[in-house]
């Protein structure tokens, strides 16, 4: 009985750790609002055009990778 209880505790800790890492990964991705806020900040501060284009390219790469993941899931299903 103790073994089962310990196993459940270890399993729940492992599960919560994986959920936390997934949330952190999701938070690090650009959203539309954060993208536009960053671009607006770069424009108002007089930042170089290359930094604005880099931000947009980063967002484009993120969208393309997410689309590739969704396409792969769709193909499997």
VOPAGU-2260 file (C-alpha; in pm, 1 decimal, decimal comma):
REM VOPAGU-2260
SITE   aa  ch    i         X         Y         Z
SITE  UNK   A    0       0,0       0,0       0,0
SITE  UNK   A    1     284,3     237,9      83,8
SITE  UNK   A    2     444,6     158,6    -250,1
SITE  UNK   A    3     129,8     255,0    -436,0
SITE  UNK   A    4     102,3     581,7    -242,6
SITE  UNK   A    5     466,1     668,5    -311,4
SITE  UNK   A    6     420,6     582,2    -678,0
SITE  UNK   A    7     117,3     811,7    -702,8
SITE  UNK   A    8     303,5    1098,3    -536,6
SITE  UNK   A    9     601,5    1057,9    -770,5
SITE  UNK   A   10     370,3    1038,9   -1070,8
SITE  UNK   A   11     182,2    1354,3    -971,2
SITE  UNK   A   12     509,4    1545,0    -917,2
SITE  UNK   A   13     637,2    1436,6   -1259,1
SITE  UNK   A   14     311,8    1535,5   -1422,7
SITE  UNK   A   15     306,7    1879,0   -1260,2
SITE  UNK   A   16     668,5    1938,8   -1366,7
SITE  UNK   A   17     586,6    1860,1   -1728,7
SITE  UNK   A   18     281,2    2086,7   -1723,3
SITE  UNK   A   19     491,5    2368,1   -1579,4
SITE  UNK   A   20     754,6    2329,6   -1852,2
SITE  UNK   A   21     482,7    2333,6   -2120,8
SITE  UNK   A   22     338,4    2655,0   -1976,0
SITE  UNK   A   23     681,6    2817,2   -1972,7
SITE  UNK   A   24     737,9    2717,6   -2333,8
SITE  UNK   A   25     400,3    2859,9   -2432,2
SITE  UNK   A   26     469,7    3183,8   -2248,2
SITE  UNK   A   27     796,8    3231,0   -2433,1
SITE  UNK   A   28     620,8    3230,9   -2769,2
SITE  UNK   A   29     523,7    3558,1   -2928,0
SITE  UNK   A   30     158,2    3651,5   -2934,5
SITE  UNK   A   31      -0,2    3909,3   -3159,8
SITE  UNK   A   32     -26,3    4162,6   -2880,3
SITE  UNK   A   33     332,2    4113,6   -2763,8
SITE  UNK   A   34     454,9    4126,6   -3124,1
SITE  UNK   A   35     280,9    4455,4   -3196,9
SITE  UNK   A   36     386,1    4602,2   -2863,0
SITE  UNK   A   37     747,7    4513,1   -2932,5
SITE  UNK   A   38     732,7    4659,5   -3283,2
SITE  UNK   A   39     567,2    4975,5   -3154,4
SITE  UNK   A   40     837,7    5013,5   -2891,1
SITE  UNK   A   41    1109,6    4966,3   -3149,6
SITE  UNK   A   42     951,9    5222,9   -3381,7
SITE  UNK   A   43     893,4    5485,7   -3112,4
SITE  UNK   A   44    1242,1    5445,9   -2972,6
SITE  UNK   A   45    1388,8    5494,6   -3318,5
SITE  UNK   A   46    1529,8    5144,7   -3338,7
SITE  UNK   A   47    1683,2    5017,0   -3659,0
SITE  UNK   A   48    1460,4    4863,6   -3920,6
SITE  UNK   A   49    1658,2    4539,8   -3906,6
SITE  UNK   A   50    1549,9    4475,3   -3546,8
SITE  UNK   A   51    1185,7    4521,7   -3645,7
SITE  UNK   A   52    1229,1    4286,0   -3939,2
SITE  UNK   A   53    1404,8    4033,1   -3714,1
SITE  UNK   A   54    1106,9    4040,4   -3477,6
SITE  UNK   A   55     865,0    3982,4   -3764,2
SITE  UNK   A   56    1080,7    3701,7   -3905,3
SITE  UNK   A   57    1093,0    3535,3   -3562,4
SITE  UNK   A   58     713,4    3546,1   -3547,5
SITE  UNK   A   59     691,7    3409,2   -3903,1
SITE  UNK   A   60     918,9    3116,0   -3811,6
SITE  UNK   A   61     705,4    3046,2   -3505,4
SITE  UNK   A   62     387,0    3039,7   -3713,9
SITE  UNK   A   63     542,2    2813,8   -3976,4
SITE  UNK   A   64     670,8    2565,1   -3715,3
SITE  UNK   A   65     332,5    2554,9   -3540,7
SITE  UNK   A   66     161,7    2499,3   -3876,1
SITE  UNK   A   67     401,6    2214,7   -3955,2
SITE  UNK   A   68     318,7    2054,1   -3618,3
SITE  UNK   A   69     -55,0    2087,3   -3686,5
SITE  UNK   A   70     -13,4    1944,9   -4036,6
SITE  UNK   A   71     175,6    1647,6   -3894,6
SITE  UNK   A   72     -98,1    1584,7   -3636,1
SITE  UNK   A   73    -364,5    1612,8   -3905,3
SITE  UNK   A   74    -177,7    1364,0   -4124,0
SITE  UNK   A   75    -159,4    1116,4   -3834,9
SITE  UNK   A   76    -527,8    1151,1   -3757,6
